[in-house]
Amino acid sequence: MIYELRVYRTLPGRLPNLLKRFREHTLRIWERHGIRQAGFFTTVVGESASDLTYLVAWESMAERETKWTAFQSDPEWIAARAESEKDGPINANVMNAFLTPTDFSSVK
């Protein structure tokens, strides 16, 4: 199992738009493509209160490539993203990293 850590730094005032997009569209589309979220978090104390941080669980990088590519080209996702950004971009930048649990991790 590997986990993809993604951090979306939103533009000022745009975090509610990103949260709405995930809540109302993205997660449902992910479910259809078999993408498994492992948690979503907003920042209470830290560098930026405009961040959305989340983890996605993958069996392998090959699974990630197949499912993420299908999601990115899904017409419903493309339309939802376009609609959520009709007043301008939401994210200033996106960071991602791939993590593997240690042998002593409570998450496997």
N, C-alpha and C positions, 0 to 999 in steps of 0.2 A: 504494500500500500504506500502510495505517495500522496502528499498533500500539496496543493497549490495555494500559496499565500498571495492574496491580491490586496493592494491598498489603493483606493481611489481617492485622490486629493481633489476635492471639488472646488470650483470657483466660488468666490464669496456669495453666500445666500442661495447656493444651488443644491446643497445637500438634501433638502426636502424633495426636490425633483428626482434625485437619484434614488432615494429611499422609496418613493412612490413607484418608480419604474420597476424596481426589484419586486416590491410587494404586489403590484397589480399585473405585471407582465412576465418579467424575466424568470422568476422561479417556476411558474407554470410551464413556460417553454422549456426550461431545463428539465423538468420532470418528464416531459414528452421525449426528450433526447437521452434520458437516463443519466443526467448529470446530478451528482449527489453533493449537496452543500454540507459542510461540517461545522458551520457557525458563522454568524454575522455580528459585527461589533462596530459601535461608534466610539469615538474618543471622548472620554470625560476629562482626563488630565493627560497632557502630552503636547507634542509639537504643534498639532493642528486639530482643532475641534471640527474641522471641515472634512475629516477623513472617514471613509467607510472601509473597514478591514474585514475580509472574509476568507474562509478556507473552503476549498473544494477537494473532495476525496476521489482519488483515481486508483484503479488497480495497476495501471502502468502508463508510461508515456505514450504508448501506442493507443491505448483507450482514450487518453486525453486528446490526442491529435484527431482521432476519428470523430469523437463526440463534439469537441469544441469547434471543429471545422463545420460540422453539420449545423450546430447552433448559430454560428456566425453568418451562415448563408440562408437561414430560415426566413422566409418572407414575413412572417408575423413579427419576428425579432427586429428585422430591418425597419418595418413600419412603426413598431413601438419606439425604437430608438429615435427615428426621425421625428415622431410626434413629440417625444419628451425634450427634444433639442430644437423645437421650432422657434423658441425665443433666444437661441444661442447655445453654445456648448455648455455642458455640465461639468466636465472634468478638466482640471488643469493638467494632471498627469496620472498615469497608472503605473504601479510597480508590481511586479510579480516575482515570486521565487518558488522553487520546488523543494519540498522538505520530505525527509524520510524519518520515521520515528526511530529513536534509539532502542536498544534492547531493554532499557529500564523505563521507557515511557508508558504512561497509563493509557495513551492513545496508540493503537497499533495499526 
